[in-house]
Amino acid sequence: MSLPATTENRPAPVETITVQVDGRTVVMPRTMPDPKTGKPVPTSMIQACEAARVDVPHYCYHPRLPVAGNCRMCLVEFGTPAIGPDRKPMLNPDGTMRINKAPRPAIACATPISPGMEIYTATAGVTAMRKAVLEFLLINHPLDCPICDQAGECKLQEYSVEYGQAESRFVEAKVHKPKQVDLGPRIMLDDERCILCTRCIRFTRDVVGDDALGIMNRGSFNTITAYPGRPFDNNYTLNTVDLCPVGALTSKDFRFQMRVWFLKESKSLCTSCGTGCNVVIGSREERILRYTPRDNDAVNGSWMCDHGRLNYKWIGSAERCREISGRAVAPGTRWETVLPAIAEKLRASAPGATAVVASARLTNEELWLAAKLKQKLGALSDAVPRFGDADKLLVCADKNPNSTGACLTGICHTEMGINLGDIAAGIRQGRIKQMIVLGEDVTQQDIGADLLAKLELLLVVAILPSPTSAAAHYVLPGCAHAEKRGSFTNVKGRVQRFLKVVEAPGQARPESEILRELVGLVTGEQLPATPEGLFNRMAAEVPAFQGLTWAGLGDAGVTVQI
């Protein structure tokens, strides 16, 4: 219940400043939160330029890092209102405000704006300064773009083309620095390519809280290094690769794997924990090659942990379940025959004789479909909890990406895992004769092979083989999240969608398709054939998702009450 607006609870008005950027008027708040402390600091020129949609080249500046102001690439010219003896702004004969142009340029990242300021980013002087800065940065830079992993994403390369000069005047010998420095278990450093922007240092120190990197030596011999005798090894080291504007820091996992311009980039989510970090998955010819973080202020900002970033190799595993199999399945069985056969057995079961164990790694839509089967069959159901270590930045203790969705859709109740013991007891006592297992290995939940052998029907939908699938009458090959579309709900109630990246191997199908057909065959209910349609139908039936639509989720998602 919202309180009536009063002078006590009404938010304070935001103080604004009006400035001009290349003739475009923008109104900016006087202060903005500091990325390190969160406290208000004066709004900078570069933030005003960004609001005016005027590109100012920069290397050391990053909107989520403390300002360093050491690359000088963002130098601009500016002017401020002329003040008369009466301390009032002076006017031109035509009534406009008189502007005194500053005699020296300023770095846009660290210079605060002031009322009436005019910023000039495209003058002859600014153009000359950018050329000079780039010339200095390239003096000792190696000419190894053809073999550099950063090619295609290199800001030095891009700015050199856009703002630099065509020829170098440098004829002296370049300073040589170490080329392959094993900085840590996941990071390789090329000191010759480093332009000393210090983004990696500031991120590691001020965001992660691990003061592990620094600069040693002097002048042209400056190099980035880790603390002596200690490898650069925390759970966020690979973010420094994303932050590096050149090819100095590279990922050992992606190093020399693929040119970035060959990658197909798809918007997706990390499934390693309940945070649900937004990612971009880079793939080529149905093979996933890397994860990189995707900006979302409501979830992960611009970062993601190393564990989540590298947790994708299993998707392309040679051990994947590729074909329909199981103790009751003949070789060469097709989907058109196996699903009606399973549905017939499910329809013939007595109410309460079936159990459903679903994975909280399934999508909201798939869990909702599983809940429909549960309701029709009067089944006992649950999802398997997973917990591990957490940290103060992004890693969540809940290692399922969709525990919230499992509870909201009705597969589990207030607490995950509380019905698993009852399911085991029901099998042992002969009350439960059929079980549907979706993406889990129940032998790790005290439902061992002896209990599985008692079942008249064990249906397993699996991505990778397990002792549970080895005991199953029917094993249906499912899909990893990167092989389908769907949505997850993270631990804070953020409903987010993800898109298909690669094709599934063999006969594997998205679990939403498998469950949709089973629900239709068992209940007779006609359901939409697409993930978008399933989400919209689910949102109309599940109270927590009321009012949501697939299209309305957008790329950033929507938070619901949990």
N, C-alpha and C positions, 0 to 999 in steps of 0.2 A: 504494500500500500504506500503510495507516494504522499509525501507531506505537502501541504499547500505552500506556495512560494511566499517566503517572508524575508525580511532583511537578514535574519539569522542564518537561513539555510540556502539563500540564493547564491550561486557561484559568483565570485568576483569577476567583473568584466575584464577581458583581456586587453591590455594596453598594446596598441598597434603603432607602427611606423610606416609612413608612405615614402617609398623611394622609386627611382627610375633606373631601369636597366636597359641600356641601348634604346632609350626613348619609350620603353614600355613601363607603365605605372603598375607597381605591385604594392599590396598592403601586407605587411609582415608583423607577427607578434614581436614585441620588444625583446623578449627572452624565449629561449627554447631549452628543453632539458639537456643537461650534460650527459653524454653517453656513458661516462664512467660513474658519476655520483648521482645522476638524476636530478640534481639541483639546477635551478634556472641560471642560464648564462646568456649573455647578449647574442642576439641573432647575427650571424655573419653574412658577409657579402656573397659568399658562394651559395648559401642557403637562399638568399634573395634571387640570385641568378637562376637557381634551379626552379624556384617558384615562377619565374618569368619565362621558363623554358628556353633559357639561353645556356648553351653548353660552355663551361669553363674547364679546360683540360687540367688534370691534376694527377699526382701520383701518391703523395703521402697522405692526402686527405681521404677519410672514409667516414660516412655519416654515423657509423656505430662505434667509432674509435675516438679517443681524445686527440685533439689537434696537436700536430708537431710543427708544421710550418717550415719544413726543411727542404722541400724539392724546388720551390719557387716557380713551379710551372703554372700556378694559378694567378700570377701577377696581372693586375688590371689597373687602369687609370680611373680616377674618380674626382668628383667635385662636391663641395658642400656650400650651402647658402652663405652668401656674404652678409656679415653682421655690421650694422652701422654703429656710430657712437652712442646711439640710444639703446643699443643692445637688441635692436629689432632687425629682422631680415631686410636687406636692401632690395629694391625693385628696379627692373629695367624700364626704359621709357614706355614700352608697350604693356607694362603692368605685370610682366612675369618676374619670377624670383631671379635675382642675380646669383649666378653660381661661380664660385672661385675654384678653378681647377687646381688640385693639389700638385705641388712641384715634383713629387716623387710618386711612383706607383706603390701599390700595396698588395700583399698576398690576400687573396679573397677568402681563404679558409680561416684566417685568424683575425681579420679586421671586422669589428662590429659595424653595423649600419647605424645611421643617425637620421633624424627627420630631414626630409628634403634632399637627401644625398642622391647624386647621379653617378651611376657606374658605367664605365665604357669598356667593353670587352673586344671591340673590333677595330680599334684605331691603329694607325701605322706604328705608333710606339709599342702597343701591346703585341702586334705581329712581330716586330723586331725582337722583343724580349723573349717571346716563345721560341723563336729560331735560335737565339743565343743560349737559352737554357738547354734546349735539345742538343745543341752542338757540344756543350760541356758534358752532358750525360753520355754522349756517344763517343767521346774522346777515347776512353779505354774499353768501351764495350766491344766484345768480340763479334765478328761478322759470321755467326753460326746459325742464322735464322733457318737455313734449310734443314738442320738437324735438331732444332730446338722444339721441345714439347709444347712450348707456349705459343708457337706460330699459329696464327688464326685467332688467338685470344690475347695477344700481346699489346699492351697500351703504348709501349715504346715504339713498336712497329707502326701502330695506327697513328699516333700523334706525329711521328716522323714524316709520314706521308701527308698528313693533313696540315701540320703547322711547321714542319722543318724545312730545311733547304736541300736542294737537289744534290749538291756536291759537298764533300768534306774538305776543309782547308788544313786538316791535321796531317802532318807528314812525319812526325816523330814516332818512335817506337812506343807501342802500347804497354801499359803496366800489366803484367801477367799475375794472376792469382790462382789459387787452387780451383780445379775444374770439377772434381767429383769428391765432394765431402760427404761422408756418411754421417749425416747429422743426427739420425735416430732410426728406429726400426722401420719407419714408414716414409721418411723424408730424405731426399738427396738434395744437396746444395751445390750450386755452381757460383762461386764467389765472383767470377769475372762478369757475370751477367747482372749482379746485384747493383741497384742504383741507390741503395741506402735510404729507402723511403721510410724504413722502420715500422711499417705496418705489422709485420710478424712479431716484432718486439712488443709493441703496444697491445696487440691482441692477446698474446700469451701472458703478459704481465697484468693488464688491466681488466680483461674479460675472463680469462681462465683462472687468474690468480697464481700462475706458476712463472716466477721471474727467472726463466731458464735461458733466455737469449739476450745477447748484447753485441756491441761493436768493439772490436779490438784494433790495435795499430793506429796509425795517424795518416792524415792527408789522403793521397791517392791510394795508399795501401790499406785503407779501412776494409775490414771484412766482418760479416756477420758470423757469430760463433755461439755454440752452446756453452753453458757453464763448464769450466774445466773438469774433466773426469766424469762428466755426467751426460748420458745421451739425452737428446730431446725426445722425451717420451711421456706425453700425457694423452688423455682420451680425445683431445681436440687439435692435435698437431696438424692434421690435414686441412684444417681451415686456413692455415697460413699459405698453403698452395693456392687456394681460391683468392686470397687477399693479395698475393704477390702479383704486381702489375707486369712483371717480366718473367723470364724463365729461370730465375735463380733457385726457387724452391719447386721441386717436382715430386709427385707421388711415385713411390717405388711400384705401387700396384698398377698405375696407368702408364708409367714411363715407357715410351717407345711402342705403345700398343696400337695407337690409331691416331691419324690426323683428325683434329676436332671438326674440320669442315665436312668430314665423311659421316659424322655421327648424326643419327636421328635423335632428337631430344624430345622427351615426353614428360608431361607433368604427372607426378606421382607422390606417394607418401612412403616414409620409412616405417617398416613394420617391426622394428626391433624392440620397441617398448611402447608404453601408453601415451607418450608425448605426441606422437604423430607428426614428426618433423616433415615439412614440405620439401620435396626434392625434385630434381630434374634427372631422369635416367637417360644416359647416353648409350645408344645401341647401334649395332651395325650388322646387317645380314642375320637377323634373328639371334644375335649374341649381345648380352649386356656387358658393357665395358667399364662403366663408372656411374657412381651417384655423386651429384653435387647439390648443395643446399639451395632451396628456392625461398626467396624472401616472403615472410609472413609475420608481421608484427605481433599477431595474436597467438603465435605458437612458438616458432623457433628463431625469429629475427632473421639473421643471415647465416646462421651457423648450424652445424650438426656434429654429432660425436663420431669419432673414428670407427668405433665398433659398428654403428649403424651404417656408415658409409661403405664399409667393406663386407657387410653381411648380405652378399648377393650371389656368391659362387654356387650355392646349393641349387639355385634356379636352373642352371645349366648342367646339373650333375648327370653323369652317365647312369646313375642308379635310379633315375626317375621312374615312377610307375607310368608306363606308356600305353599299355593295352588293357582291355577288360580281362580280368582273370579271377581265380578263386576256386575253391573246392567243388563248387556246383556249376562251374562254367566250362563249356567245351571250347577248345581252341577255335579262334576265328569268330567268336560271338560278337555280334554288333549291337549298337545302342538300341536299334529298333526292336530287338527281341528281348534284351536283358531287362530293360525297365518295366515292360508289361509283366514279365515273370516275377520280378520283385514286388511290384504293386499288387499282384494277385495274392501273394503270400501275406503281405501286410494287411490287405482287406479281410483276409480270413482269420486274422488273429483276434483273440478276445480282448476286450477293453482292459487296459492295465497290464497286458502281457508283453509290452514293448518298452524298451528304454532308448533314449536318445542322448548321446554324448557328443556335443558339438565343440568345435574349437573357437576360442575367442580371437582367432586369427582369420576367421571368416568375415565376410562383409555384413553390414547391417541387413541387406536384402536377403542374403543367404540364411542368416540366423532367423529372420522373420519367416522365411519359408519353412525352415526346420521347426519353428514353433507351431506352424499350421499343421504339420504332420503330427507333432506331439499332441495337439489339441484333438485332432480327429481320432487318433489311436488311444487317447487317454493315457499317454506314456509318461513315465517318470523321466525327467530330463535334467541335464546339468552341463556346465562348461568347466574346463580344467584351468585352475589358476596357475600362474607362473610369477614368481617373485625373485628378485635379485638386488644387487647393489644399486643405489641411486647417488646422484651428486647434486650440487646446488645450482647447476646451470641448466642442463637439458635432460639428462638421463633420469628416467622414472623407475621406481622400484617394481612397478607392474610391467612384466615383460610380454604381455599380450597387447596387440595394437587396438583391440576392440572389446575389452572387458565391459566397458560401459554399454556398448551396443548389445552384448549378450544379455545384460540385465534389462535394458529398456524393451527389448523385443520379446522377453518372456521365456527365454531358454533357461535362465537361472533366475533365482529370486534375489533376496537382499544380499546374499553372499555366495560367491562362486565356490563350487566344490563340496557343498554341504550334503548333496544328494548322492555323491559317488559311493559312499559307504552303503547307503540304502539300495543302490543298484546292484552292488556286489552281493548284498544279503538276499535280494530278490532272486538273483540267478542261482545262488546256492540253495535256496529253499524251493526253487522250481516255479516261482510265481512269474518271473520274467523269462520268457522263452525266445524273445527276439530282441536284437539290439542293432541300432544304427549308430555308427561311429563316423563322425565327420572331421577328418583332419587331425586325429589324435591317436596316440598309442596308449590304450587303457591298461596295458600290462604294467605301466609305470604308476598306476593309480590303484594298486592292490586288486585289480581284476585280472588275474593271471590266466595262463593257458588252460589250467584245469577248469576254471569257470567258463571260459570261452567255449570249451569243448562241450559243455552242457546245452548250449544254445541251439535251437532249431533253425534259426536264421541269424547270421552275423553279416551285416552289410557294412562295408568300409569304403569310404571315399578318401583316397590318399594321394599325396604328392610324392612321398618317398616311402619305400617299404619299411615295415616294422614287424615285430612279433605279432601285433594285432592283425595286420593284413595277412600275415602268413597263416593265421587260423581262420580267416574269413571264408564264407561261402561265396560271397561276391566282393570283388575289389574293383572299384570304379576309379579310373585315373582322373584326378582333379587338377586344378590350375593354381600356380602361384599368383600373387596379386599383380605381378607385372604382365601376366598373360590374360588379364580380363579387366573389365570396368566394374566399379562399385564405390562404396563409401564406408568409412570407419567413423566411430565416435571416440574421441580421445578421453583421457581421464578427467579433463576439465569440461567435457560436454560439447566440444567443438566437432561438428559434423562436417567431414571433409570428403571430397570425391577424388578418385584417381582414375587414370586412363590406361588403356592397354598399350603395352610397349612392344612385346614380341609375341609370336605365335606359340601355342602350346605344342609339345611333342606328341607324335602318335595319335592315339584316340582320346587323349586328354581333353576334357571339356570343363568350362567354368561350373563351379558347384551351383551357381544360380540357375543354370540351364538344367542340370540334373535334377535339382530339387523342384524346380517349377514343373517339370514333366511328371515327377513322382506325385506331387501334390495334386496335379490335375487328374492323374490316373486313380489315385486313392480317394479323393474327395469329390471329383467331378467339377471342381471350381476352375473357371477359365481365368488365367492370369496373363498379364502383359508379357511379351516375348523379349523385351529389351531391359537392360539394367535401369535405364531411365524410367521406363514405364513401371517397373517393379518398385523403384524408389518412391515414385509419386503415389502408387497404390498403398505402399507401406505407410507413407506419411499421413494418408487419409485415415488409416486404421489404428496406428500406434499413437497414443496421446502425446508422448514426448516429442514426436516429430510433426505434430499438427502445424499446418501452415507452410511447411517447407516444400520446395520443389527441387528437382535435380538442377534445373537451370538457375534457380535462385541461390544455390550453393556457391556458384562462381568458382574461381580458383583459390580463394582464401577460406571458404567454408563459413558456417554459421554456428553460433553457440546456442545450445538449448539448455533448459533447466534440468538438472539431474538430482 
